[in-house]
């Protein structure tokens, strides 16, 4: 299958500037293309992964990727579909974020082998040395204010207010495309659908300043069946940095996607062939309760992002926690699996009786409730049921001398630390 057709079949093409011309270019030879990532945090998240994996698919098809991390545009801020101005960061902060994001991108694209090996670029390399006067004379003159005002990303902000800083962002992104075309013959830009206005600013600059044709592919902003999108601004970001979102948390994210989304996400986020995904779809629809599509999705994406060992660890944590086998997990694994559950710091001089601790830690509201829970067998210490009202936690209950895991009922976990 032609790479363009595969991208369409996977639901990865939202818009293109000229489908027929782009398809022809991809058929006739190697196309150099770029995707830009602004360092607005110290990590990329799942929302970015769509463009990253699309870039990787094109590389596997023989085309040459340029990964642009915006050391300059990251200092300015993209107004696209934001309700308010971004908070500007210091150059040192942005430089640190650039390095972090470059490290993440290096895991997904091949920067080592072949004629089409990926190239990392930073737009601060060309913006850092250009003067304001030269930029206005040589680049700004190709953009009319009317053209810039017509962009959806700008129109949405006119009523609430937009600074010249963010208003000029589209010219900066357009200049990125122009420089990469001049220096590396880049003729295609890939980005999220919210970037259409900024991306076509680049094709416009290429046309007007160099009489050349550039192409754009936007990938869709991924939403679930309820319309909720992935992303930092939504407050539900799943980060690619394991320190921010652990492999176990990422595994759980994919395991919990709705049935209506699971097969679609397999096409977008995995490198399984479309035939393999079709087989999974048939099995999944025949027995949705077995959650095959979610299991495969979780396996493939966690392995892709964090490696096979991290996937196996996430799977083991899931299985052991489900079975209540706390003692089969290390403290490191428990911290990953129980991140986000309530924690309580136990003081050395505190009463360590189980009833007293249930109340002082906030697990239950009263001693009466605590006594009922213990007597009814609803309380577990490190996976062992405790029904003795006089049970006192001792050093033997401290896993690796760091923590004790209390479970109330089937799923309610609490962590005691010392």
Secondary structure, 3 states (H helix, E strand, C coil): CCHHHHHHHCCCCCEECCHHHHHHHHHHCCCEEEEEECCCCCCCEHHHHHHHHHHHHHHHCCCEEEEEECCCHHHCCCCCCCCCCCCCCCHHHHHHHHHHHHHHHCCCCCCCCCCCCCEEEECHHHHCCCCHHHHHHHCHHHCCHHHHHCCHHHHHHHCCCCCHHHHCHHHHHHHHHHHHHHHHCEEEEEEEHHHHHHHHHHHHHHHHHHCCCCEEEEECCCECCCCCECCHHHCCCCECCCCCCCHHHHHHHHHCCCHHHHHHHHHHHCCCCHHHHHHHHHHHHHCHHHCHHHHHHHHHHHHHHHCHHHHHHHHHHHHHHHHCCHHHCCHHHHHHHCCCCEEEECCCCCCCEHHHHHHHCCCCCCHHHHHHHHHCCCEEECCEECCCCCCECCHHHCECCCEEEEEECCCEEEEEEC
